[in-house]
Amino acid sequence: MDAPAPPQPPTQSWLWPPSLLPAPLGLLRLDPTGGALLLLGLAALLGWSWLRRHRPPGIPPGPAPWPVVGNFGFVLLPPFLRGKSWLNRRVRAAGLDLSSLGSQVLLTDLARVYGNIYSFFIGHYLVVVLNDFHSVREALVQQAEVFSDRPRVPLISLVTKGKGIVFAHYGPVWRQQRKFSHSTLRHFGLGKLSLEPKVIEEFKYVKAEMQKHGGDPFNPFPIVNNAVSNIICSMCFGQRFDYTNSEFKKMLDFMSRGLEICLNNQLQLVNICSWLYYLPFGPFKELRQIEKDITTFLKKIIKDHRESLDVENPQDFIDMYLLHVEEEKKNNSNSSFNEDYLFYIIGDLFIAGTDTTTNSLLWCLLYMSLNPDVQDKVHEEIERVIGADRAPSLTDKAQMPYTEATIMEVQRLTMVVPLSIPHMTSEKTVLQGYTIPKGTVIIPNLWSVHRDPAIWEKPDDFNPNRFLDDQGQVMKKETFIPFGIGKRVCMGEQLAKMELFLMFVSLMQSFTFALPKDSKKPNLTGRYGLTLAPHPFNLIISKK
């Protein structure tokens, strides 16, 4: 397929501003220093003009970048000038309001202007956005070896040090760490360490907390967040925390805030000038403090595990990792398995595992409250298959297609990781006719994939039946990829599905959820950090 020609910016005439030429015209003849400065300024201006007119040949289309700052230099401008940026012009031309758009919606709407594959620059980093299933699959599955690395951008490197599973660079070390982590996590879905009884046990605390509110409106976020985090804690740390534990509550608040501010426009400037990360004010200082506090919390837990480790009876992920570290020391002096790497993996599991499943459950509760007819059908299926008294089990899932389809439809519409985690190309390649240079940042827009009208009929409508066949059984669709695809697919996918199903069914089995009377309809666009969270909302429960 031939690459479409990149759009050419309109020709402009660049004039030297008279205000910069207060000196006499004879300056060049009379003052060599002044003449050199003038020539240097003219060369810089001509270079700027050239950069504004040119993009590397063959790359996907997109707006012309500014030198040094790329396409997001407007964040450096005072507010009254930002309206003149390329982004604001494009958004207004499409009849949209930039202030009300989430990043995922904005990137989807820009595909109307530039096509399903387009590019822009953040500083000198080329970023390519993939907005349809075919381009995402070709990149992440068919060219997986090229597209599976992570960006080496300063903000990510400063926070993660290139370690862990989620943000670590693709290579032998990542493969070793992921293989061990994935096989260990599977133990928590099966056998004596299964999380299923822990999920059911944790729900008893959720139920008790919700019942304290009686018929009064309440915010479900802290209760759901505590419960989901405790399930992760049971798996990783071998313990749960009481909902009133101040240190635990503080850590959960730090996690939510850290994910929310990490895409702050000012923080993105760290990717242009990395030293900005150390500024002693604003979001820079706040993010560093959050990182410090979470580090202290997790490293203390690892230290306690090391001191109390029972070699014959490992209880959780940390125990199993520490035992593997000791085995590796005997056989491989250059092993990547050590306590430092464990810290980053635990951070990934704790932060990513809590935030994503919490938001999925909150979205489920919100959509049930907004769609009482769907909630009634879920209640009917639970009553028929499980009844009112028995706790749900994963073995019930096969007999509950409508409930499963409902969860899938909420996941499709809300996509809690709407832009996936950015990928990076490890070598130069060609994608659907476009040249993609080595080191290009790739954003798979999963939000756009799940709202594509070419795939989903009436994509903005909430309709669980789209996942059911004529016999009322669940249909698996290859275009439904809430956990991503390719080598970087979420390694906790099976655990997340189990946790989401068991907790959702337990909630629906015990309560009917509704919005308070006379409350405004919640904004369904969500709040975007690294994950998509619903805007704050209150619920009223009634016993079934």
C-alpha positions as CSV (number, residue, x, y, z in Angstrom):
1,M,0.0,0.0,0.0
2,D,1.4,3.4,-1.0
3,A,1.9,5.9,1.8
4,P,-0.4,8.9,1.6
5,A,1.5,12.1,1.0
6,P,1.8,14.0,4.3
7,P,-0.2,17.3,4.3
8,Q,1.9,20.3,3.4
9,P,1.6,23.4,5.6
10,P,0.6,26.5,3.8
11,T,3.4,28.8,2.6
12,Q,4.0,31.7,4.8
13,S,6.2,34.8,4.4
14,W,8.4,35.3,7.4
15,L,9.3,39.0,8.1
16,W,11.9,40.2,10.6
17,P,10.0,42.1,13.3
18,P,10.9,45.9,13.1
19,S,10.9,46.0,16.9
20,L,14.0,43.9,16.8
21,L,15.8,46.3,14.5
22,P,16.1,49.6,16.5
23,A,19.7,50.1,15.5
24,P,20.8,52.2,12.4
25,L,20.9,50.4,9.1
26,G,24.7,51.0,9.0
27,L,25.2,48.7,12.0
28,L,26.5,45.8,9.9
29,R,29.2,48.0,8.5
30,L,30.1,49.8,11.7
31,D,29.8,47.2,14.5
32,P,31.0,43.7,13.7
33,T,29.6,42.3,17.0
34,G,26.1,43.7,16.3
35,G,26.3,42.4,12.7
36,A,27.2,38.9,13.9
37,L,24.3,38.9,16.4
38,L,21.9,40.0,13.7
39,L,23.1,37.3,11.3
40,L,22.8,34.7,14.0
41,G,19.3,35.8,14.8
42,L,18.4,35.7,11.1
43,A,19.8,32.2,10.8
44,A,17.9,31.1,13.8
45,L,14.7,32.5,12.4
46,L,15.2,30.9,9.0
47,G,15.9,27.6,10.7
48,W,12.7,27.9,12.7
49,S,10.8,28.7,9.5
50,W,12.4,25.6,7.8
51,L,11.5,23.3,10.8
52,R,7.9,24.6,10.7
53,R,7.6,23.7,7.1
54,H,9.2,20.3,7.1
55,R,8.5,16.9,8.7
56,P,10.7,13.8,8.2
57,P,9.6,12.3,4.8
58,G,7.3,9.2,4.9
59,I,6.1,9.5,8.5
60,P,2.4,9.5,9.2
61,P,0.7,12.9,8.6
62,G,0.2,15.5,11.4
63,P,0.8,19.1,12.4
64,A,4.2,20.8,11.8
65,P,6.3,21.0,15.0
66,W,7.9,23.9,16.7
67,P,11.7,23.6,17.2
68,V,12.8,22.1,20.5
69,V,9.3,21.9,22.1
70,G,7.5,20.0,19.2
71,N,3.7,20.3,18.9
72,F,3.1,21.1,22.6
73,G,5.0,24.3,22.9
74,F,1.7,26.1,23.5
75,V,1.6,24.8,27.1
76,L,4.5,27.3,27.7
77,L,2.3,30.2,26.5
78,P,0.1,32.3,28.8
79,P,-3.5,31.1,28.7
80,F,-4.8,34.0,26.5
81,L,-2.4,32.8,23.7
82,R,-3.0,29.1,24.0
83,G,-6.2,29.5,22.0
84,K,-4.0,30.2,18.9
85,S,-2.3,26.8,19.0
86,W,-2.7,24.2,16.3
87,L,-4.6,21.9,18.7
88,N,-7.2,24.6,19.6
89,R,-7.6,25.5,15.9
90,R,-8.2,21.9,14.9
91,V,-10.5,21.2,17.7
92,R,-12.6,24.3,17.0
93,A,-12.7,23.5,13.3
94,A,-14.2,20.1,14.3
95,G,-16.9,21.9,16.4
96,L,-15.5,20.6,19.7
97,D,-14.5,22.2,23.0
98,L,-10.9,21.4,24.1
99,S,-11.6,22.0,27.8
100,S,-14.3,19.3,27.9
101,L,-12.3,16.6,26.1
102,G,-10.3,13.8,27.6
103,S,-7.0,12.9,26.0
104,Q,-8.5,9.7,24.5
105,V,-11.4,11.5,23.0
106,L,-9.2,14.3,21.6
107,L,-6.8,11.8,19.9
108,T,-9.8,9.9,18.5
109,D,-11.3,13.2,17.1
110,L,-7.9,14.2,15.6
111,A,-8.1,11.0,13.4
112,R,-10.9,12.8,11.5
113,V,-8.4,15.4,10.5
114,Y,-5.2,13.3,9.9
115,G,-6.5,9.7,9.4
116,N,-6.3,6.6,11.6
117,I,-2.5,6.7,11.8
118,Y,-1.1,10.2,12.5
119,S,1.9,11.7,14.3
120,F,3.0,14.7,16.3
121,F,6.1,15.7,18.3
122,I,6.6,16.0,22.1
123,G,9.9,17.8,22.2
124,H,12.1,15.9,19.7
125,Y,10.2,12.6,20.3
126,L,8.1,11.5,17.4
127,V,4.7,10.1,18.6
128,V,2.5,8.0,16.3
129,V,-1.1,7.3,17.3
130,L,-2.9,4.2,16.1
131,N,-6.7,4.6,16.1
132,D,-8.1,1.5,14.5
133,F,-7.9,-2.3,15.2
134,H,-6.1,-3.2,12.0
135,S,-3.2,-0.9,12.6
136,V,-3.0,-1.8,16.4
137,R,-3.0,-5.5,15.5
138,E,-0.4,-5.2,12.7
139,A,1.9,-3.2,15.0
140,L,1.5,-5.1,18.3
141,V,1.0,-8.7,17.0
142,Q,2.3,-9.0,13.5
143,Q,5.4,-6.8,14.1
144,A,5.6,-7.5,17.9
145,E,9.4,-7.7,18.0
146,V,9.7,-4.2,16.7
147,F,6.8,-2.5,18.6
148,S,7.1,-4.1,22.1
149,D,9.7,-1.7,23.7
150,R,8.8,1.1,26.0
151,P,9.7,4.8,25.5
152,R,13.0,6.0,26.9
153,V,11.5,9.3,27.8
154,P,12.8,11.2,30.9
155,L,9.6,11.3,33.0
156,I,9.1,7.5,32.8
157,S,12.8,6.7,33.3
158,L,13.1,9.0,36.3
159,V,10.2,7.3,38.1
160,T,10.7,3.7,37.1
161,K,14.4,3.5,36.5
162,G,13.5,1.2,33.5
163,K,12.6,-1.6,35.9
164,G,9.5,-3.6,36.8
165,I,7.2,-5.2,34.2
166,V,4.9,-2.4,32.9
167,F,7.5,0.2,31.9
168,A,10.7,-1.9,31.6
169,H,12.5,-2.1,28.3
170,Y,11.8,-5.1,26.1
171,G,14.6,-7.6,26.2
172,P,16.0,-10.7,27.9
173,V,15.7,-9.2,31.5
174,W,12.1,-8.2,30.9
175,R,11.3,-11.6,29.5
176,Q,12.8,-13.4,32.5
177,Q,11.0,-11.2,35.0
178,R,7.7,-11.4,33.2
179,K,7.8,-15.1,32.8
180,F,8.4,-15.6,36.6
181,S,5.8,-13.0,37.5
182,H,3.2,-14.4,35.2
183,S,3.7,-18.1,36.3
184,T,3.6,-17.0,39.9
185,L,0.4,-15.0,39.4
186,R,-1.2,-18.1,37.9
187,H,-0.8,-19.8,41.3
188,F,-3.1,-17.3,42.8
189,G,-5.9,-18.3,40.4
190,L,-5.5,-22.0,41.1
191,G,-4.7,-24.3,44.0
192,K,-4.2,-23.5,47.7
193,L,-3.2,-19.8,47.0
194,S,-6.3,-19.1,45.0
195,L,-7.6,-15.6,45.3
196,E,-11.3,-16.6,45.0
197,P,-11.9,-17.1,48.7
198,K,-10.1,-13.9,49.5
199,V,-12.4,-12.0,47.1
200,I,-15.5,-13.5,48.7
201,E,-14.1,-12.7,52.2
202,E,-13.2,-9.1,51.2
203,F,-16.8,-8.6,49.9
204,K,-18.1,-9.1,53.4
205,Y,-16.3,-5.9,54.5
206,V,-17.6,-4.1,51.4
207,K,-21.2,-5.1,52.2
208,A,-20.8,-4.0,55.8
209,E,-19.4,-0.6,54.8
210,M,-22.2,0.0,52.3
211,Q,-24.9,-1.0,54.7
212,K,-23.7,1.6,57.2
213,H,-25.1,4.3,54.9
214,G,-28.6,2.8,55.0
215,G,-30.7,4.7,52.4
216,D,-28.5,7.8,52.3
217,P,-26.4,8.7,49.3
218,F,-22.7,7.8,49.5
219,N,-19.5,7.9,47.4
220,P,-18.6,4.2,46.5
221,F,-15.1,5.1,45.5
222,P,-13.2,4.7,48.8
223,I,-15.0,1.4,49.7
224,V,-14.4,-0.2,46.3
225,N,-10.8,1.1,46.2
226,N,-10.0,-0.3,49.7
227,A,-11.5,-3.7,48.7
228,V,-9.7,-4.1,45.4
229,S,-6.4,-2.9,46.9
230,N,-6.8,-5.4,49.8
231,I,-7.2,-8.3,47.3
232,I,-3.9,-7.2,45.7
233,C,-2.3,-6.8,49.1
234,S,-3.4,-10.4,50.0
235,M,-1.7,-11.7,46.9
236,C,1.5,-9.6,47.1
237,F,1.9,-9.0,50.8
238,G,0.0,-11.8,52.4
239,Q,-2.1,-9.4,54.5
240,R,-5.1,-7.1,54.2
241,F,-5.5,-3.7,55.8
242,D,-8.4,-2.4,57.8
243,Y,-10.3,0.3,56.0
244,T,-9.6,2.7,58.8
245,N,-5.8,2.2,58.7
246,S,-4.5,5.7,58.1
247,E,-1.2,4.6,56.4
248,F,-3.1,2.3,54.0
249,K,-5.6,5.1,53.2
250,K,-2.8,7.5,52.6
251,M,-1.1,5.2,50.2
252,L,-4.3,4.7,48.2
253,D,-4.7,8.5,48.0
254,F,-1.1,8.9,46.8
255,M,-1.6,6.2,44.1
256,S,-4.8,7.9,42.8
257,R,-3.2,11.3,42.8
258,G,0.0,10.2,41.2
259,L,-1.8,8.6,38.3
260,E,-4.0,11.6,37.9
261,I,-1.1,14.2,37.7
262,C,1.4,12.2,35.7
263,L,-0.1,13.5,32.5
264,N,-0.2,17.1,33.7
265,N,0.9,19.4,30.9
266,Q,3.6,21.0,33.1
267,L,5.0,17.5,34.0
268,Q,5.2,16.6,30.3
269,L,7.8,19.4,30.0
270,V,10.1,17.1,31.9
271,N,10.3,15.1,28.6
272,I,11.8,18.2,27.0
273,C,14.0,19.4,29.9
274,S,14.6,16.5,32.4
275,W,16.0,18.8,35.1
276,L,12.5,20.3,35.5
277,Y,11.6,17.2,37.4
278,Y,13.6,18.5,40.4
279,L,11.8,21.9,40.6
280,P,10.8,22.6,44.2
281,F,7.2,23.5,43.5
282,G,4.0,22.6,41.8
283,P,3.3,19.1,40.3
284,F,7.1,18.4,40.1
285,K,7.5,18.6,43.9
286,E,4.2,16.7,44.5
287,L,5.1,13.8,42.2
288,R,8.5,13.4,43.8
289,Q,6.9,13.4,47.3
290,I,4.4,10.7,46.2
291,E,7.2,8.6,44.8
292,K,9.2,8.9,48.0
293,D,6.2,8.0,50.3
294,I,5.2,4.9,48.2
295,T,8.8,3.8,48.1
296,T,9.0,3.9,51.9
297,F,5.8,2.0,52.3
298,L,6.7,-0.8,49.9
299,K,10.3,-1.2,50.9
300,K,9.3,-1.6,54.5
301,I,6.9,-4.4,53.5
302,I,9.7,-6.2,51.6
303,K,12.1,-5.8,54.5
304,D,9.5,-7.4,56.9
305,H,9.0,-10.3,54.5
306,R,12.8,-10.9,54.3
307,E,13.1,-11.1,58.1
308,S,10.1,-13.4,58.5
309,L,10.5,-15.6,55.4
310,D,9.5,-19.3,55.9
311,V,11.4,-21.2,53.2
312,E,9.1,-24.2,53.5
313,N,5.8,-22.2,53.4
314,P,5.8,-19.2,51.1
315,Q,2.6,-17.2,51.6
316,D,2.5,-14.6,48.8
317,F,4.2,-13.1,45.8
318,I,7.0,-11.4,47.8
319,D,7.9,-14.7,49.5
320,M,8.1,-16.6,46.2
321,Y,10.2,-13.9,44.6
322,L,12.6,-13.8,47.6
323,L,13.0,-17.6,47.4
324,H,13.7,-17.3,43.6
325,V,16.4,-14.6,44.4
326,E,18.2,-17.1,46.6
327,E,18.0,-19.8,44.0
328,E,19.4,-17.5,41.4
329,K,22.3,-16.5,43.6
330,K,23.4,-20.1,43.7
331,N,23.3,-20.6,39.9
332,N,23.7,-17.3,38.3
333,S,25.9,-14.5,39.6
334,N,24.7,-12.1,37.0
335,S,21.0,-12.7,37.6
336,S,18.5,-9.8,37.3
337,F,16.5,-11.1,40.2
338,N,17.1,-9.0,43.3
339,E,15.2,-7.0,45.9
340,D,15.5,-3.8,44.0
341,Y,13.8,-5.3,40.9
342,L,11.2,-6.9,43.3
343,F,10.3,-3.4,44.6
344,Y,9.4,-2.1,41.1
345,I,7.4,-5.3,40.2
346,I,5.4,-5.0,43.5
347,G,4.9,-1.3,42.6
348,D,3.5,-2.3,39.3
349,L,1.2,-4.9,40.8
350,F,0.0,-2.7,43.6
351,I,-0.6,0.5,41.6
352,A,-1.8,-0.9,38.3
353,G,-3.8,-3.8,39.8
354,T,-5.6,-1.6,42.2
355,D,-6.4,1.4,40.0
356,T,-7.6,-0.5,36.9
357,T,-10.0,-3.0,38.7
358,T,-11.3,-0.3,41.0
359,N,-12.3,1.9,38.1
360,S,-13.8,-1.0,36.2
361,L,-16.1,-1.8,39.2
362,L,-17.0,1.8,39.7
363,W,-18.0,2.1,36.0
364,C,-20.1,-1.0,36.4
365,L,-22.0,0.4,39.3
366,L,-22.5,3.7,37.5
367,Y,-23.8,2.0,34.4
368,M,-26.1,-0.2,36.4
369,S,-27.6,2.8,38.1
370,L,-28.1,4.6,34.8
371,N,-29.6,1.4,33.2
372,P,-32.1,-0.2,35.6
373,D,-33.5,-2.4,32.9
374,V,-30.0,-4.0,32.5
375,Q,-29.6,-4.2,36.2
376,D,-32.9,-6.1,36.5
377,K,-31.8,-8.7,34.0
378,V,-28.5,-9.2,35.8
379,H,-30.4,-9.6,39.1
380,E,-32.7,-12.2,37.5
381,E,-29.8,-14.2,36.1
382,I,-28.0,-14.2,39.5
383,E,-31.2,-15.3,41.2
384,R,-31.7,-18.1,38.7
385,V,-28.1,-19.5,38.8
386,I,-26.9,-18.7,42.3
387,G,-29.8,-17.7,44.4
388,A,-29.8,-15.3,47.3
389,D,-27.6,-17.0,49.9
390,R,-24.8,-18.9,48.2
391,A,-21.6,-17.0,47.5
392,P,-20.8,-16.8,43.8
393,S,-18.0,-18.8,42.3
394,L,-16.0,-18.6,39.0
395,T,-17.7,-21.9,38.0
396,D,-21.0,-20.0,37.8
397,K,-19.6,-17.8,35.0
398,A,-20.4,-20.2,32.2
399,Q,-24.1,-20.2,33.2
400,M,-24.3,-16.4,33.4
401,P,-23.8,-15.1,29.8
402,Y,-25.9,-11.9,30.3
403,T,-23.9,-10.9,33.4
404,E,-20.6,-11.5,31.6
405,A,-21.8,-9.6,28.5
406,T,-22.8,-6.7,30.7
407,I,-19.3,-6.5,32.3
408,M,-17.8,-6.7,28.8
409,E,-20.0,-3.9,27.5
410,V,-19.0,-1.6,30.4
411,Q,-15.3,-2.4,29.7
412,R,-15.8,-1.6,26.0
413,L,-17.4,1.7,26.6
414,T,-15.1,2.9,29.4
415,M,-11.7,1.4,28.5
416,V,-9.9,2.1,31.8
417,V,-6.5,2.1,30.1
418,P,-7.8,4.0,27.0
419,L,-4.4,4.7,25.4
420,S,-2.7,1.5,26.6
421,I,0.8,2.0,27.9
422,P,3.0,3.7,25.3
423,H,5.1,1.4,23.1
424,M,8.3,2.3,21.3
425,T,9.9,0.9,18.1
426,S,13.2,-0.8,18.6
427,E,14.2,-0.5,14.9
428,K,13.0,1.4,11.8
429,T,10.0,-0.2,10.1
430,V,7.1,0.4,7.8
431,L,3.5,0.3,9.0
432,Q,0.6,0.5,6.5
433,G,2.9,2.3,4.0
434,Y,4.3,4.8,6.5
435,T,7.9,5.0,7.6
436,I,8.2,4.5,11.4
437,P,11.7,5.5,12.6
438,K,13.5,3.6,15.4
439,G,12.7,5.1,18.8
440,T,9.2,6.3,17.8
441,V,6.7,6.4,20.6
442,I,3.6,4.5,19.7
443,I,0.2,5.1,21.3
444,P,-2.4,2.4,20.6
445,N,-5.7,4.3,21.0
446,L,-7.8,1.4,22.5
447,W,-10.6,3.9,23.2
448,S,-11.0,4.6,19.5
449,V,-10.8,0.8,18.7
450,H,-13.8,0.2,21.0
451,R,-15.8,3.1,19.7
452,D,-15.2,2.4,16.0
453,P,-18.5,2.6,14.1
454,A,-17.0,0.3,11.4
455,I,-16.8,-2.5,14.0
456,W,-19.5,-1.7,16.6
457,E,-23.1,-0.8,15.7
458,K,-24.1,2.4,17.4
459,P,-20.8,2.4,19.4
460,D,-21.8,5.0,21.9
461,D,-24.9,3.1,23.1
462,F,-24.8,0.8,26.1
463,N,-26.0,-2.5,24.8
464,P,-24.8,-5.8,26.5
465,N,-26.7,-7.8,23.8
466,R,-24.0,-7.0,21.3
467,F,-21.8,-9.6,23.0
468,L,-24.5,-12.3,22.8
469,D,-25.3,-14.6,19.9
470,D,-28.8,-15.8,18.8
471,Q,-28.8,-18.5,21.5
472,G,-27.9,-16.0,24.2
473,Q,-24.3,-17.2,24.6
474,V,-21.3,-14.9,24.9
475,M,-19.6,-14.2,21.6
476,K,-15.8,-13.6,21.7
477,K,-14.8,-10.8,19.5
478,E,-11.2,-10.3,18.4
479,T,-11.7,-6.5,18.3
480,F,-12.5,-6.5,22.0
481,I,-9.1,-6.0,23.7
482,P,-9.6,-4.2,27.0
483,F,-6.3,-5.8,28.3
484,G,-4.4,-5.0,25.2
485,I,-2.8,-7.4,22.7
486,G,0.6,-8.7,21.8
487,K,3.7,-9.4,23.9
488,R,2.8,-6.5,26.3
489,V,-0.8,-7.8,27.0
490,C,-1.7,-7.3,30.7
491,M,-0.1,-10.2,32.6
492,G,-2.8,-9.9,35.3
493,E,-5.7,-10.3,32.8
494,Q,-7.0,-13.6,34.2
495,L,-6.8,-12.5,37.8
496,A,-8.5,-9.2,36.9
497,K,-11.4,-11.0,35.1
498,M,-11.9,-13.3,38.1
499,E,-11.8,-10.4,40.6
500,L,-14.2,-8.2,38.5
501,F,-16.7,-11.0,38.0
502,L,-16.8,-12.2,41.6
503,M,-17.0,-8.7,43.1
504,F,-19.6,-7.4,40.6
505,V,-21.8,-10.5,41.0
506,S,-21.5,-10.2,44.8
507,L,-22.6,-6.6,44.7
508,M,-25.5,-7.3,42.4
509,Q,-26.6,-10.3,44.5
510,S,-26.8,-8.1,47.6
511,F,-28.0,-4.7,46.5
512,T,-29.9,-2.7,43.9
513,F,-28.0,0.5,43.0
514,A,-29.6,3.8,42.0
515,L,-28.6,7.5,41.7
516,P,-30.0,9.9,44.3
517,K,-33.2,11.6,43.2
518,D,-32.8,14.9,41.5
519,S,-29.1,14.3,41.0
520,K,-27.5,15.5,37.7
521,K,-26.6,12.8,35.2
522,P,-22.9,12.0,35.8
523,N,-20.4,13.0,33.1
524,L,-19.5,9.7,31.3
525,T,-16.3,11.0,29.6
526,G,-14.3,10.1,32.7
527,R,-11.2,11.6,34.3
528,Y,-8.0,10.6,32.5
529,G,-4.7,10.0,34.3
530,L,-3.0,6.8,33.1
531,T,-6.3,5.2,33.7
532,L,-9.8,6.4,33.0
533,A,-11.8,6.9,36.3
534,P,-15.4,8.0,36.5
535,H,-16.1,11.5,37.8
536,P,-17.1,11.4,41.4
537,F,-20.7,10.2,41.9
538,N,-23.0,9.2,44.8
539,L,-25.2,6.1,44.9
540,I,-28.2,4.9,47.0
541,I,-28.5,1.2,47.8
542,S,-31.5,-0.9,48.6
543,K,-31.4,-4.6,49.7
544,K,-32.6,-7.0,47.1
